[in-house]
Structures are given as structure tokens and as C-alpha cells.
Amino acid sequence: MRYKKFFVAMLLVAILTSAASLIPPLFLQLWGREQAGLSPQRILMILGIMLLSHALGVLFVVYRERFAKEYNKQNLRGMTRAILRTDYDTLIAQGPTNLFNQAAMSVNSIYSFMTGDNIHIWSSLFVMTVSLALIAVMNPLVALILFFMVPFNYFGYQLLNRSLARRSTAMQQDTSVGFQAIISRLQQIDYLKQCPDHAPFISSLEPMLEKIYGSMARVNVFAQSVSYVFRGINTMAHSLALIYMVYLFTLKTASPLSLILFTILLPLYFDSIGVLTRVNLSRSNFDVALDFQRSLNQQAEDISKNGLSGIDSLDLDVHSLCVPGHTLPFLASAHLKKGDIARVMGKSGSGKSSFAKALLGFRALDGAHYNCMPISQISAASIREHAEYLSQEVAVIKGSLRDNLFFNKPYTPEAEAWLLQEPILQSLFESKTLDSGIHEGGANLSGGEKQKIALARALMSHQDLLVLDEVCSNIDHASAMDIYRRIDADRDSRITLIISHDELPEGLANIVLNGEETDDGAIRSPQTADSSSHHDHLP
């Protein structure tokens, strides 16, 4: 609805601007018929109308860009949301950086067409129609020739665009993949800084740079060379029409005012044709952007399944995991309820992290039930409303400590007050405040501090299920014990699963899930403690 209002307002401004540019030739033709000639007053009037035309053009730009700011933000928000809702394996395969780069380019293409060329096309048609009518009054033969320039340009650029659309799609993909590869290398800053020479690294960028700029060059060469041919033909037609009118003037079959009128109308006419051809090119990029948007929607997770009002129990009878390309044997059998802490064991590569992600709906999982309902019948979004997963890679962003604690969490003063009293953060608050800056990747934080931020962020949501994936594997013993004590302190409010290669403090886990293949191909049975027994809190 907002765009429709914007389109109508901009179309009116564009038509008024176009009309203002056509008024001088209309007056010249009228004065020529009346044989009134030009006077200083009439010249000043024409100058005033031309100034008005330019003022309207400035108004056009200002209004368009004010609208475009919110329009672009809305489109990028929508595409980012679609990326985050994309199927997990598709997201991993294509890469979030790659998809976001494509989204940013798509937003620019949509902006260019919808706020500019989609409006210019109507004002250009108006200018072309009026210009052609005025030329036809003076010389029908020239008007007929100029008329046929329209289908020549339109259908010619249609053929160009079919090929250009394919090339543009490939270019966007090459560009996004290339930049993604470069960024992934630049993120390894600790390794790169310790290297004495960066020449090998710079050399390794050559294939990515070739992919990015080679693809751009191929598309630009094709588009610009073909467009150059069309522009050349238009320029020839423009010049021939003007030469013909000069010839008629020398034969005294055309008046001076007619010649002046032609010198004004021909540029307007061919500028309008140029707009139509440019619209053809931007429409190609616009179509590519819409195709990308549709592909994101087609790859989105299914949100039409049942919802959960909470998680009271988790029943597991899992024998395998579905991962891309194959099925992985994995055994997990237990009945979990609030107060239970289950340790998930297994060799590296046995599927523990895949199992943890599957519990939150990242992938399909057979044999898991929430509140006695099969996970396959539950919306993944609904599970995530009541569950929190802490991966091995801690989510730390450049910003303040507050920004990190509320990363993708709704801010409230009450939540901030809770965080200030949160025991797991007290050691951080000895040297930092909520306004303290955190460097990119948490470069000014220890491993333990990163994990404490992640745990506090998770606990702040008071979720019913907490899944911890090797959160204490690379931190000091004291920080690990702080985290385990905090998890144990309010264990009764949630179900907790801990994936860990290291030994846990005695008495923390009351259930052990140890499902993996033995050397002879059999699957070990899980060790399960009595989950109904009383648990003393860790000291």
C-alpha cells in the first residue's frame, strides 16, 4: 500500500516534470503558427518553465530517496529474515555470507527498478507520445521513421535481456561466492598476523578475484557492447533526422522555428527511448532479484506444524541421525523431565553435535518426542521458543557487552537488572560494565568469558530445554566449574543436555547417553541413572 501511494505521487511528479520540458516546444510551435516570433518576455517565460522543470526534478530525487531509505531497509530485513528461515543444510551449503551478499545486491536491483525506472517508463512514454505528435504535425515522414525506432529498441533489448539475465544470475553467484571465500580467510586474523610474509595469502586470493571481477567484466562487456550498438543506431537516426530538417530549412521549406523545435524535440524523444532501453536492462536485474527472493521462500523451513506451549518432557528412542549424504548410527534412549541433566558421550565424529542440532529442528530426527508428541509433527520455530542451544562456536559480536548479552534477545530494563545480578557474570563485572566494548570475534575476551556471556544470554530466556555443546572444552578449570555450578543451581527449572569429552563434576549428570558404534560394529547401550532420585547441588 505504501509503495502504491509512492508510485502515484512519483508518477505525478514525473509527468509534471516531463510536461514542463514539453511546454517550450509547444509554445514555439504555437507562436510559429501565429507568426508571432520570439520576444524577450517569451524567452524569459521559457527559461522560467525550464527552471520549474529542473526544480521538479530535484523534488523527484528528494522524495524518492526519502522513501527509498525505508523501502530498502524493509526489503533487506525481509530477505535477512528469509535467509534465517532457510533450511539448515541449504544455509550451510550456500553459506550465510554468500546469501546475504546476494540479498544486498537484490535489494539494490529492486530499489533501482521500483523507485526509478518503473516510474520513468511512464513519464518517458508520455514525452515520446507528445514529441512524436508534435513532430508529425511538422513532418509526418520523419515521425513515421522515428516511430519505428521504438519497436526496434524494445524488441532488440528484449533479446539482449534474455541472455543478460542468465549472465547476471551467474555473476551474482560468482561474486557472492568469491567474497565469501575472501572474508572466511580474513577472519583468521590471529593466524595471519603471526605469519612473517603475506605474499602466499595475497596470491591465494587470485582465483577468488578472478571469479569476482572476471564475471563482472564478462557481463559488462556483453551488455555494454550490445548497448553501444543500439545507442549508435539511435544516434545515427537522431542525426539523420536533424540533418534532414536542416536540409529542408536550406530549401526554405522549413521555418526557423520548426528547426528550433526539432532541436528540442529530437533529444527529448531519443532520451525517452534511452530510458526505455535502460529500463529493459534494470528489469533484467530486477527479475534476477525476484528469482532469488522466490528461491529463499522455497527453501524455507516448514512452519505449518503443531506448536508447543512449553517443554515438560523429552522422550528419546533414537537409533540414527540423518545428515547430508548419509545416515549416521547413533543411539539415545531415555525419558527426560525437568531437573534431569543428561551427559551425551561419544567419539569425535560420532554425531553428538548433529544430535544436539536435530533436537532443535535443524534436521529431521526420528525417535524424539516432546511432551509425548513426535518431533516431526512440531514446528521447529515452536521448539526454539522453549529451547536454547549453545554451540561450540560462541556467538560474540563487535559492540558493547550489553549488545552481546542481548544479541537477538528482546531488551527490557527488567532483563538488564537480572543480568546485573546473574552470578555467572560477576567475574566479568569486576573489569567490565555493560557499556564496555567487545572487539570483533571477542578478541579482548578469554574463552571462559565468552562462554559465560553465552550461558547468561541463554539463561536469561528461562527456557525449558538447554543443550550445551562442548561449552567447557577449551576454557580453564575455574571457569568451567563456575559454569557447571550455575547450571546445577537451577536444574529443576529445565531439562539439560551436556555434550562433553571431558569428565563432568561428580553428581552433575544423572543420565548418560553413550550411543556409538563399537569396534565390532555393535552399538553400545546408554547408561541411565535414576532420574527420579534426589540430587545434591554441586559445592
C-alpha positions in Angstrom: 0.0 0.0 0.0 2.8 2.4 0.8 4.5 1.7 -2.5 1.3 2.3 -4.4 0.9 5.8 -2.8 4.6 6.5 -3.5 4.2 5.3 -7.1 1.2 7.5 -7.8 2.9 10.6 -6.2 6.1 10.0 -8.1 4.3 9.4 -11.4 2.5 12.7 -11.0 5.8 14.5 -10.3 7.5 12.7 -13.2 4.6 13.6 -15.6 4.7 17.2 -14.4 8.4 17.3 -15.0 8.0 15.9 -18.4 5.2 18.3 -19.2 7.3 21.2 -18.1 10.0 20.1 -20.5 7.5 19.9 -23.4 5.8 23.3 -22.8 8.6 25.3 -24.5 8.4 23.4 -27.8 4.6 23.6 -27.6 4.8 27.4 -27.3 7.3 27.6 -30.0 5.1 25.7 -32.4 2.1 27.9 -31.4 4.0 31.1 -31.9 5.3 29.8 -35.2 1.8 29.2 -36.5 0.7 32.7 -35.3 3.9 34.1 -36.8 4.4 36.0 -33.6 8.1 35.3 -33.3 10.1 35.5 -30.2 10.4 38.4 -27.7 12.4 38.9 -24.5 9.3 38.3 -22.4 8.6 35.0 -24.2 12.3 33.9 -23.9 12.1 34.7 -20.1 8.9 32.7 -19.8 10.5 29.7 -21.5 13.5 30.0 -19.1 11.2 30.1 -16.2 9.4 26.9 -17.3 12.7 25.2 -17.8 13.8 26.2 -14.3 10.5 24.8 -13.0 11.2 21.5 -14.8 14.6 21.2 -13.1 13.1 22.1 -9.7 10.5 19.4 -10.1 13.4 17.0 -11.0 15.1 17.9 -7.7 11.8 17.3 -5.8 11.6 13.9 -7.6 15.0 12.9 -6.3 14.5 14.1 -2.7 11.1 12.4 -2.3 12.3 9.2 -4.0 15.4 8.8 -1.7 13.4 9.5 1.4 11.0 6.8 0.5 13.8 4.5 -0.7 15.6 4.5 2.7 12.7 2.8 4.4 11.8 0.7 1.3 15.4 -0.7 1.1 15.5 -1.3 4.9 12.2 -3.2 4.7 13.4 -5.3 1.8 16.7 -6.2 3.4 15.0 -7.0 6.7 12.6 -9.3 4.8 15.4 -11.1 2.9 17.5 -11.5 6.0 14.6 -13.0 7.8 14.1 -15.4 4.9 17.8 -16.3 5.0 17.5 -17.2 8.7 14.4 -19.3 8.0 16.2 -21.2 5.2 16.6 -24.9 5.6 19.7 -25.6 7.7 21.6 -27.7 5.2 20.8 -25.3 2.4 22.1 -22.5 4.5 25.3 -24.3 5.4 25.9 -25.4 1.8 25.4 -22.0 0.2 26.8 -20.0 3.2 25.1 -17.2 5.0 27.7 -14.6 3.8 27.1 -15.7 0.2 23.3 -15.4 0.7 23.5 -12.1 2.4 25.7 -10.7 -0.4 23.1 -11.8 -2.9 20.3 -10.3 -0.8 22.1 -6.9 -0.6 22.6 -6.9 -4.4 18.9 -7.9 -4.9 17.7 -5.1 -2.7 19.7 -2.6 -4.8 18.3 -4.1 -8.0 14.7 -3.9 -6.7 15.3 -0.3 -5.5 16.8 0.8 -8.8 13.8 -0.5 -10.8 10.8 0.1 -8.5 11.8 3.6 -7.3 13.3 4.8 -10.5 12.8 3.1 -13.9 9.4 1.7 -13.2 8.2 5.3 -12.8 10.4 6.8 -15.5 8.9 4.4 -18.1 5.5 6.1 -17.8 6.8 9.6 -18.0 9.0 8.7 -20.9 6.0 7.2 -22.8 4.2 10.5 -22.2 7.2 12.5 -23.6 7.6 10.2 -26.5 3.9 10.4 -27.4 3.7 14.2 -27.2 7.1 14.6 -29.0 6.1 12.3 -31.8 2.7 14.1 -32.2 4.4 17.5 -32.5 7.0 16.1 -35.0 4.2 14.5 -37.0 2.5 17.9 -37.3 5.6 19.4 -38.9 6.8 16.3 -40.9 4.9 13.1 -41.0 7.7 11.2 -42.8 10.2 11.9 -40.0 7.6 11.0 -37.4 7.0 7.6 -39.1 10.7 6.8 -39.2 11.1 7.8 -35.5 8.0 5.7 -34.6 9.7 2.5 -35.9 12.7 3.2 -33.7 10.6 2.2 -30.7 9.9 -1.5 -31.6 13.4 -1.8 -32.9 14.8 -0.7 -29.5 12.3 -2.5 -27.4 12.4 -6.0 -29.0 16.2 -5.7 -29.6 16.7 -5.1 -25.9 14.3 -7.9 -25.1 16.6 -10.3 -26.9 19.6 -8.8 -25.1 17.9 -9.2 -21.7 17.2 -12.9 -22.1 20.9 -13.6 -22.4 21.8 -10.9 -19.9 19.5 -12.4 -17.2 21.4 -15.7 -17.4 24.7 -14.0 -17.2 23.6 -11.7 -14.4 22.5 -14.7 -12.3 25.8 -16.4 -12.8 27.7 -13.1 -12.0 25.8 -12.6 -8.7 26.6 -16.2 -7.7 30.3 -15.9 -8.6 30.6 -12.5 -6.9 28.9 -13.7 -3.6 31.0 -17.0 -3.5 34.2 -15.1 -4.2 33.7 -12.5 -1.5 32.6 -15.2 0.9 35.8 -17.1 0.4 37.9 -13.9 0.9 36.0 -13.0 4.1 36.4 -16.5 5.5 40.2 -16.2 5.1 40.4 -12.7 6.5 38.6 -13.8 9.7 41.6 -16.0 10.6 43.4 -12.8 11.8 45.4 -14.4 14.6 47.0 -16.9 12.2 47.6 -14.3 9.5 49.2 -11.8 12.0 51.8 -14.4 13.1 52.9 -15.1 9.6 56.1 -13.2 8.6 55.1 -12.9 5.0 51.6 -12.4 3.5 52.6 -12.9 -0.1 51.2 -16.5 -0.2 47.9 -15.3 1.2 47.6 -12.5 -1.3 48.5 -14.9 -4.1 45.8 -17.3 -2.8 43.2 -14.6 -3.4 43.8 -14.6 -7.2 41.2 -17.3 -8.0 38.5 -15.5 -6.0 39.4 -12.1 -7.5 39.3 -13.6 -11.0 35.9 -15.2 -10.2 34.5 -11.9 -9.0 35.9 -9.4 -11.4 36.2 -11.7 -14.3 32.5 -12.5 -14.1 31.7 -8.8 -13.8 33.9 -7.9 -16.8 32.2 -10.6 -19.0 28.7 -9.4 -18.2 29.7 -5.7 -18.7 31.5 -6.4 -22.0 28.5 -8.2 -23.3 25.9 -5.7 -22.0 27.8 -2.5 -22.9 29.0 -3.6 -26.3 25.5 -4.6 -27.5 24.0 -1.5 -25.9 26.7 0.5 -27.7 25.4 -0.8 -31.0 21.9 0.1 -30.2 22.9 3.6 -29.0 24.9 4.1 -32.2 21.9 3.3 -34.3 19.8 5.7 -32.3 22.4 8.4 -32.6 22.5 7.9 -36.4 18.7 8.1 -36.6 18.8 11.3 -34.4 21.5 12.9 -36.6 19.9 11.9 -39.9 16.5 13.4 -38.8 18.2 16.6 -37.7 20.2 16.8 -41.0 17.1 16.2 -43.0 15.4 19.2 -41.2 18.4 21.4 -41.8 18.2 20.4 -45.5 14.6 21.3 -45.7 15.4 24.6 -44.0 18.1 25.3 -46.7 15.4 24.6 -49.3 13.2 27.1 -47.4 10.5 24.5 -46.9 11.0 24.6 -43.1 10.8 27.6 -40.9 13.5 28.7 -38.3 11.0 27.9 -35.5 10.5 24.4 -36.9 14.2 23.9 -36.9 14.5 25.1 -33.3 11.5 22.9 -32.4 13.3 19.8 -33.9 16.5 20.6 -32.0 14.4 20.5 -28.8 12.1 17.6 -29.5 14.6 15.1 -31.0 16.8 15.0 -27.9 13.7 14.6 -25.7 12.4 11.8 -27.9 15.7 9.9 -28.0 16.3 10.4 -24.3 13.0 8.8 -23.7 13.9 5.9 -25.9 17.1 5.6 -23.9 15.1 5.4 -20.7 13.0 2.6 -22.1 16.1 0.6 -23.1 17.7 1.3 -19.7 14.6 0.0 -18.1 15.0 -3.2 -20.1 18.5 -3.6 -18.6 17.4 -2.8 -15.0 14.4 -5.0 -15.4 16.7 -7.9 -16.1 18.5 -7.4 -12.7 15.1 -6.9 -11.1 13.9 -10.3 -12.4 17.1 -11.9 -11.1 16.4 -10.3 -7.6 12.9 -11.6 -7.6 14.1 -15.1 -8.6 16.5 -15.0 -5.6 13.7 -13.9 -3.3 11.5 -16.8 -4.5 14.3 -19.3 -4.1 14.7 -18.3 -0.4 11.0 -18.7 0.2 11.0 -22.2 -1.5 13.9 -23.3 0.8 12.3 -22.1 4.0 11.6 -24.4 6.9 8.0 -25.6 7.3 6.3 -23.5 10.0 2.8 -25.0 9.5 3.3 -27.8 12.0 2.0 -28.1 15.6 3.1 -25.7 18.3 4.3 -26.2 21.9 3.2 -24.2 24.9 6.3 -25.5 26.8 8.6 -28.5 27.1 7.8 -30.7 30.1 9.4 -34.0 28.9 11.7 -35.3 26.2 11.5 -39.0 25.3 14.3 -40.4 23.2 14.4 -43.7 21.3 16.9 -42.6 18.6 18.9 -45.1 16.5 20.3 -43.0 13.7 20.8 -39.4 12.5 20.1 -38.0 9.1 23.0 -35.9 7.9 23.6 -34.7 4.3 24.6 -37.6 2.1 24.2 -40.5 4.6 22.6 -41.9 7.7 24.8 -41.9 10.9 24.2 -44.7 13.5 23.5 -43.0 16.9 21.8 -44.4 19.9 20.0 -42.2 22.5 17.3 -43.8 24.7 15.9 -42.0 27.8 13.0 -40.3 29.4 13.9 -36.8 30.5 12.0 -34.3 32.5 12.8 -31.1 34.3 15.6 -31.5 36.8 17.4 -34.0 34.6 20.9 -33.3 33.3 22.0 -35.8 30.7 25.6 -36.2 29.5 25.9 -37.1 25.8 29.1 -39.0 25.2 30.7 -40.5 22.1 33.9 -40.4 20.0 34.7 -37.3 17.8 32.6 -37.5 14.7 30.0 -39.9 16.2 27.2 -37.3 15.6 26.8 -35.7 19.0 26.6 -32.1 17.6 24.3 -33.3 14.8 22.1 -34.9 17.5 22.0 -31.6 19.5 21.1 -29.6 16.5 18.4 -32.1 15.4 16.7 -31.7 18.8 16.1 -28.0 17.9 14.8 -28.9 14.4 17.9 -28.2 12.4 17.4 -31.6 10.7 14.8 -34.4 10.7 15.1 -36.7 13.8 13.2 -40.0 14.2 12.6 -41.3 17.7 12.3 -38.0 19.7 9.1 -36.8 21.4 8.4 -33.6 23.2 5.5 -33.9 25.6 4.8 -37.3 24.0 4.4 -35.6 20.5 6.8 -36.7 17.7 9.3 -34.0 16.9 8.4 -34.5 13.2 4.9 -33.1 13.9 6.2 -30.0 15.7 7.2 -26.7 14.2 10.9 -26.1 14.6 10.2 -22.4 15.4 8.0 -23.6 18.3 10.7 -25.9 19.7 13.2 -23.0 19.6 10.7 -20.8 21.6 11.3 -23.1 24.6 14.8 -24.4 23.9 18.3 -22.9 23.8 21.4 -24.4 22.0 24.9 -23.3 22.9 27.2 -24.4 20.1 30.9 -24.9 20.1 31.3 -21.6 18.3 30.3 -18.9 20.8 28.2 -16.1 19.2 30.2 -12.9 20.1 29.7 -9.7 18.1 31.6 -6.4 17.8 29.7 -3.9 20.1 29.2 -3.4 23.8 28.9 -6.1 26.5 25.2 -5.2 26.6 24.9 -5.7 22.8 26.3 -9.2 23.2 24.1 -10.2 26.1 21.0 -9.1 24.3 22.2 -10.4 20.9 18.9 -11.5 19.2 17.1 -11.2 22.6 14.4 -8.6 23.4 15.8 -5.8 25.6 13.9 -4.8 28.8 15.1 -2.9 31.9 14.0 -5.9 34.0 16.2 -8.3 31.9 19.1 -5.9 32.3 18.6 -5.8 36.1 18.5 -9.6 36.1 21.8 -9.8 34.2 23.5 -7.4 36.6 22.7 -9.9 39.4 23.4 -13.0 37.4 26.1 -15.0 39.3 27.9 -16.3 36.2 28.7 -12.7 35.1 30.1 -11.3 38.4 33.7 -12.1 37.4 33.2 -10.1 34.2 31.8 -7.2 36.0 34.9 -6.9 38.1 36.7 -5.4 35.0 33.8 -4.5 32.6 30.5 -2.8 32.6 27.5 -3.3 30.3 28.9 -0.4 28.2 32.4 -1.9 27.8 33.4 -2.5 24.2 33.8 -6.1 22.8 36.1 -6.5 19.8 35.2 -8.4 16.7 35.1 -12.1 17.5 35.6 -11.4 21.2 39.3 -10.8 20.7 39.5 -9.0 24.1 37.7 -11.8 25.9 39.0 -15.1 27.3 37.4 -18.3 26.3 35.8 -18.6 29.7 34.4 -15.1 29.5 32.9 -15.8 26.1 31.2 -18.9 27.4 29.8 -17.1 30.4 28.3 -14.4 28.2 26.7 -17.2 26.0 25.4 -19.0 29.1 23.9 -15.9 30.7 22.2 -15.0 27.4 20.7 -18.5 27.3 19.6 -18.5 30.9 18.0 -15.1 30.6 15.3 -16.6 28.4 14.4 -19.2 31.1 14.0 -21.9 28.5 12.7 -25.4 29.3 15.5 -27.2 27.4 19.2 -26.2 27.5 21.6 -28.0 25.1 25.3 -27.3 25.7 27.8 -28.5 23.1 31.3 -28.7 24.4 31.0 -25.3 26.2 33.8 -26.0 28.6 36.2 -27.9 26.4 38.7 -25.1 25.8 38.4 -23.0 28.9 40.2 -23.0 32.3 39.1 -25.3 35.1 37.9 -22.5 37.3 35.6 -21.0 34.6 34.3 -24.5 33.7 33.4 -25.1 37.4 31.6 -21.7 37.5 29.5 -22.7 34.5 28.7 -26.2 35.9 27.7 -24.8 39.3 25.4 -22.3 37.6 23.8 -25.0 35.5 23.3 -27.1 38.6 21.9 -24.3 40.7 18.5 -24.1 39.0 18.5 -27.5 37.2 14.9 -28.2 38.4 13.6 -25.4 36.1 14.7 -27.2 32.9 15.9 -30.2 31.0 19.7 -30.0 30.3 21.8 -31.9 27.9 25.6 -31.6 28.1 27.9 -32.8 25.2 31.4 -33.1 26.6 34.6 -35.1 26.0 35.8 -34.0 29.5 34.7 -35.5 32.7 31.8 -33.7 34.4 31.8 -32.9 38.1 30.5 -35.9 40.1 26.8 -35.7 40.7 26.0 -33.2 38.0 24.6 -35.6 35.3 22.1 -38.1 36.4 21.7 -39.6 32.9 24.4 -40.7 30.5 23.6 -41.1 26.8 26.5 -43.0 25.2 25.3 -44.3 21.9 28.0 -45.1 19.4 29.4 -48.0 17.4 31.9 -50.3 19.0 34.9 -51.7 17.1 32.9 -54.8 16.1 30.0 -52.7 14.7 27.6 -53.1 17.6 26.0 -50.1 19.3 26.6 -49.5 23.0 23.7 -49.2 25.3 23.2 -45.9 27.2 23.9 -45.7 30.8 21.0 -44.2 32.7 20.9 -43.2 36.3 17.7 -43.0 38.3 16.3 -39.6 37.2 13.8 -39.6 40.0 16.4 -39.6 42.8 17.3 -36.5 44.8 20.4 -34.5 43.6 22.6 -32.5 45.9 23.8 -29.3 44.3 27.5 -29.0 43.5 29.6 -27.3 46.1 
